[in-house]
Amino acid sequence: MTKLFSQTLGWRALLGASLALATPLLLGSVVLGPQAPGALAHADSLVLAGDLDEALVRYTAIEDKSWSEERAATAALHAGSAAALGGLDQVAIVHLRTFLQRWPNDSRATQVSLQLASLLAEQDPKAAAQALVAAADADPEAPTAHEHVLQAAGLLEQAAETTAAWSLYQRVDRTWPEQGGTARLAMARMRLQVGDAAAAQEIYEDLLVSSRSPEILEIARLGLSIAQEDLGDFDAVLADLNELDMSEAQRTQRRDRVLGRITPP
């Protein structure tokens, strides 16, 4: 999960770029109060200089006392990103949550929600899922919006919140039909996991008719075979065994297992 977030966000690079742009403005700067025009740039310069603790103090002061809501929001964003880069995850979470609570309609809310989700994924999957859904809600037309909801559903599954996960998979299927196959594969898997092979079979069969994705079709064929075996339809399993994407050794092993389950007349 951490790798996935690091591949999709790129926010560390964004912060580095924003701080680098601020550096020329700071030549000859002096210590500035939180309401001074250069206070935010000065806090950024402290991060670049390696003085993270002092930078966080100044970011927090700007959040609390700045005359400009936009500057205050930017301070919260920079504080959260800088703290995360410095390994202060809990501090970062506080600042990012502050941003989302105080400025939920800010154009950067999606970015902040994703940063927050990346920090929460390991320690609090449910909260991370909420942040991912918030990112999707903030920009439902974004090309990656459906990915955020799918990731959220996966985190909820990890947290044993299966009802909530199912609801999010349904949302993906309804809202982004072109991505519905991925969501329905997950739903079929969930039905198999709770022993409802009949429901899983129905989903897999529908996918084999409706999907055009080779990857989804491949997984659906294998899933259908597993569901059929669980239902005791061994003839169907053996009949379609050659269509499954597996090695000959795996196919032989599966055939032997199925044959061993058939009760002699």
C-alpha positions as CSV (number, residue, x, y, z in Angstrom):
1,M,0.0,0.0,0.0
2,T,2.8,2.5,0.9
3,K,4.5,1.8,-2.5
4,L,1.2,2.4,-4.2
5,F,0.7,5.8,-2.7
6,S,4.3,6.8,-3.4
7,Q,3.8,5.9,-7.0
8,T,0.6,7.8,-7.5
9,L,0.9,11.0,-5.4
10,G,4.2,12.7,-6.1
11,W,3.5,15.3,-3.4
12,R,7.0,15.1,-2.0
13,A,8.4,16.4,-5.3
14,L,5.7,19.1,-5.3
15,L,6.7,20.3,-1.9
16,G,10.4,20.4,-2.8
17,A,9.6,22.4,-5.9
18,S,7.5,24.9,-4.0
19,L,10.1,25.4,-1.4
20,A,12.8,25.8,-4.0
21,L,10.8,28.5,-5.7
22,A,10.6,30.4,-2.4
23,T,14.3,30.4,-1.7
24,P,15.3,33.4,-3.9
25,L,12.8,35.6,-2.0
26,L,14.5,34.9,1.3
27,L,17.9,36.4,0.7
28,G,18.6,38.8,3.5
29,S,15.4,37.9,5.3
30,V,14.9,38.5,9.0
31,V,12.8,36.7,11.5
32,L,9.2,37.5,10.7
33,G,5.9,37.4,12.6
34,P,3.1,35.2,11.4
35,Q,1.2,38.1,9.9
36,A,4.2,39.4,7.9
37,P,4.0,39.0,4.1
38,G,7.2,37.0,4.0
39,A,6.4,34.7,7.0
40,L,5.4,31.7,5.0
41,A,8.4,32.0,2.7
42,H,10.6,32.3,5.7
43,A,9.2,29.1,7.3
44,D,9.8,27.3,4.0
45,S,13.4,28.5,4.0
46,L,13.8,26.9,7.5
47,V,12.8,23.6,6.1
48,L,15.3,23.9,3.3
49,A,17.9,24.8,5.9
50,G,17.1,21.7,8.0
51,D,15.5,23.5,10.9
52,L,12.2,21.6,10.8
53,D,11.2,22.2,14.4
54,E,11.4,25.9,14.1
55,A,9.7,25.8,10.7
56,L,6.8,23.9,12.2
57,V,6.4,26.4,15.0
58,R,6.2,29.2,12.4
59,Y,3.8,27.3,10.1
60,T,1.5,26.7,13.1
61,A,1.6,30.4,14.0
62,I,0.6,31.3,10.5
63,E,-2.2,28.8,10.5
64,D,-3.6,30.3,13.7
65,K,-2.9,34.0,13.2
66,S,-2.5,34.9,9.5
67,W,-4.8,37.6,8.1
68,S,-5.2,35.5,4.9
69,E,-7.1,32.3,4.9
70,E,-5.2,31.2,1.8
71,R,-1.9,31.7,3.5
72,A,-3.1,29.9,6.6
73,A,-4.2,27.0,4.5
74,T,-0.9,26.9,2.6
75,A,0.9,26.9,5.9
76,A,-1.1,23.9,7.1
77,L,-0.3,22.1,3.8
78,H,3.4,22.9,4.0
79,A,3.6,21.9,7.6
80,G,2.0,18.6,7.0
81,S,4.2,17.8,4.0
82,A,7.4,19.0,5.7
83,A,6.6,17.0,8.8
84,A,5.9,13.9,6.8
85,L,9.2,14.3,4.9
86,G,10.9,14.6,8.3
87,G,9.4,11.4,9.6
88,L,7.0,13.1,12.0
89,D,3.9,11.3,10.8
90,Q,1.7,12.2,13.7
91,V,2.5,15.9,13.5
92,A,1.8,15.7,9.7
93,I,-1.5,14.1,10.3
94,V,-2.6,16.9,12.7
95,H,-1.8,19.6,10.2
96,L,-3.4,17.8,7.2
97,R,-6.5,17.2,9.2
98,T,-6.6,20.8,10.2
99,F,-6.4,21.8,6.5
100,L,-9.3,19.5,5.6
101,Q,-11.5,20.6,8.6
102,R,-10.9,24.3,8.1
103,W,-10.7,24.5,4.3
104,P,-12.7,21.6,2.8
105,N,-13.5,23.4,-0.4
106,D,-9.9,24.5,-1.1
107,S,-8.7,23.4,-4.6
108,R,-5.9,21.4,-2.9
109,A,-8.2,19.3,-0.8
110,T,-7.8,16.3,-3.0
111,Q,-4.0,16.4,-2.7
112,V,-4.2,16.8,1.1
113,S,-6.7,13.9,1.4
114,L,-4.3,11.7,-0.5
115,Q,-1.3,12.7,1.6
116,L,-3.4,12.0,4.8
117,A,-4.4,8.6,3.5
118,S,-0.8,7.6,2.7
119,L,0.1,8.4,6.3
120,L,-2.9,6.6,7.9
121,A,-2.9,3.5,5.7
122,E,-0.8,1.3,8.0
123,Q,-1.9,2.6,11.4
124,D,-5.6,3.3,10.8
125,P,-7.0,1.8,7.6
126,K,-10.5,3.0,8.3
127,A,-9.4,6.6,8.6
128,A,-7.2,6.2,5.5
129,A,-10.3,4.9,3.6
130,Q,-12.3,7.9,4.7
131,A,-9.5,10.2,3.4
132,L,-9.4,8.4,0.1
133,V,-13.2,8.7,-0.3
134,A,-12.9,12.3,0.5
135,A,-10.3,12.7,-2.3
136,A,-12.7,11.1,-4.7
137,D,-15.6,13.2,-3.5
138,A,-13.6,16.4,-3.9
139,D,-13.0,15.7,-7.6
140,P,-15.2,12.9,-8.9
141,E,-14.4,13.7,-12.5
142,A,-10.6,13.1,-12.0
143,P,-9.2,10.1,-13.9
144,T,-8.0,8.6,-10.7
145,A,-11.1,9.1,-8.6
146,H,-12.3,5.5,-9.0
147,E,-8.9,4.2,-8.0
148,H,-9.2,6.1,-4.7
149,V,-12.5,4.5,-4.0
150,L,-11.2,1.0,-4.9
151,Q,-8.2,1.6,-2.6
152,A,-10.5,2.7,0.2
153,A,-12.6,-0.4,-0.2
154,G,-9.5,-2.6,0.0
155,L,-8.4,-0.9,3.2
156,L,-11.9,-1.4,4.7
157,E,-11.6,-5.1,3.8
158,Q,-8.3,-5.2,5.7
159,A,-10.1,-3.6,8.7
160,A,-12.9,-6.3,8.5
161,E,-15.4,-3.6,7.6
162,T,-16.9,-5.8,4.9
163,T,-20.2,-4.1,4.6
164,A,-18.7,-0.7,4.1
165,A,-16.2,-2.2,1.6
166,W,-19.0,-3.8,-0.4
167,S,-20.8,-0.5,-0.5
168,L,-17.8,1.2,-2.0
169,Y,-17.3,-1.5,-4.6
170,Q,-21.0,-1.0,-5.6
171,R,-20.3,2.7,-5.9
172,V,-17.5,2.1,-8.3
173,D,-19.6,-0.2,-10.4
174,R,-22.4,2.4,-10.5
175,T,-20.4,5.6,-10.9
176,W,-17.6,4.4,-13.2
177,P,-19.1,1.6,-15.3
178,E,-16.0,1.3,-17.3
179,Q,-14.2,0.3,-14.1
180,G,-17.0,-1.9,-12.8
181,G,-15.3,-5.1,-13.8
182,T,-12.6,-4.6,-11.3
183,A,-15.1,-3.8,-8.5
184,R,-17.2,-6.8,-9.3
185,L,-14.2,-9.2,-9.3
186,A,-13.6,-7.9,-5.7
187,M,-17.3,-8.5,-4.8
188,A,-17.2,-12.0,-6.2
189,R,-14.1,-12.8,-4.2
190,M,-15.8,-11.5,-1.1
191,R,-18.7,-13.8,-1.7
192,L,-16.3,-16.8,-2.1
193,Q,-14.6,-15.9,1.2
194,V,-17.8,-16.1,3.1
195,G,-18.9,-19.3,1.5
196,D,-21.5,-17.9,-0.9
197,A,-20.3,-19.7,-4.0
198,A,-23.6,-19.4,-5.7
199,A,-23.5,-15.6,-5.6
200,A,-19.9,-15.6,-6.7
201,Q,-20.7,-17.8,-9.6
202,E,-23.4,-15.4,-10.8
203,I,-21.0,-12.5,-10.7
204,Y,-18.3,-14.3,-12.5
205,E,-20.7,-15.6,-15.2
206,D,-21.9,-12.1,-15.8
207,L,-18.4,-10.8,-16.1
208,L,-17.5,-13.5,-18.7
209,V,-20.4,-12.2,-20.8
210,S,-20.1,-8.4,-20.3
211,S,-16.3,-7.7,-19.9
212,R,-13.9,-7.1,-22.8
213,S,-10.8,-6.9,-20.6
214,P,-8.5,-10.0,-21.1
215,E,-7.2,-9.6,-17.5
216,I,-10.7,-9.5,-16.0
217,L,-11.8,-12.4,-18.2
218,E,-8.9,-14.5,-17.1
219,I,-9.5,-13.9,-13.4
220,A,-13.3,-14.5,-13.8
221,R,-12.7,-17.9,-15.5
222,L,-10.5,-19.0,-12.6
223,G,-13.0,-17.6,-10.0
224,L,-15.9,-19.3,-11.7
225,S,-14.0,-22.6,-11.6
226,I,-13.4,-22.2,-7.9
227,A,-17.0,-21.4,-7.3
228,Q,-18.1,-24.4,-9.3
229,E,-15.8,-26.7,-7.3
230,D,-17.2,-25.3,-4.1
231,L,-20.7,-26.0,-5.3
232,G,-19.8,-29.5,-6.3
233,D,-20.2,-29.0,-10.0
234,F,-17.1,-31.1,-10.8
235,D,-18.1,-31.8,-14.4
236,A,-18.2,-28.1,-15.2
237,V,-14.8,-27.6,-13.6
238,L,-13.2,-30.5,-15.6
239,A,-14.8,-29.4,-18.8
240,D,-13.4,-25.9,-18.6
241,L,-10.1,-26.7,-17.1
242,N,-8.1,-26.3,-20.3
243,E,-9.4,-22.7,-20.6
244,L,-7.7,-21.6,-17.4
245,D,-4.4,-19.7,-17.7
246,M,-2.1,-21.9,-15.7
247,S,0.8,-24.2,-16.3
248,E,0.3,-27.8,-17.3
249,A,1.6,-29.0,-14.0
250,Q,-0.9,-26.7,-12.2
251,R,-3.7,-27.9,-14.4
252,T,-2.8,-31.6,-13.7
253,Q,-2.7,-30.9,-10.0
254,R,-6.1,-29.2,-10.1
255,R,-7.6,-32.0,-12.1
256,D,-6.3,-34.6,-9.7
257,R,-7.8,-32.7,-6.7
258,V,-11.2,-32.4,-8.4
259,L,-11.2,-36.0,-9.4
260,G,-10.4,-37.0,-5.8
261,R,-13.4,-35.1,-4.6
262,I,-15.8,-37.0,-6.9
263,T,-17.7,-39.7,-4.9
264,P,-17.8,-43.0,-6.8
265,P,-21.3,-44.1,-7.7
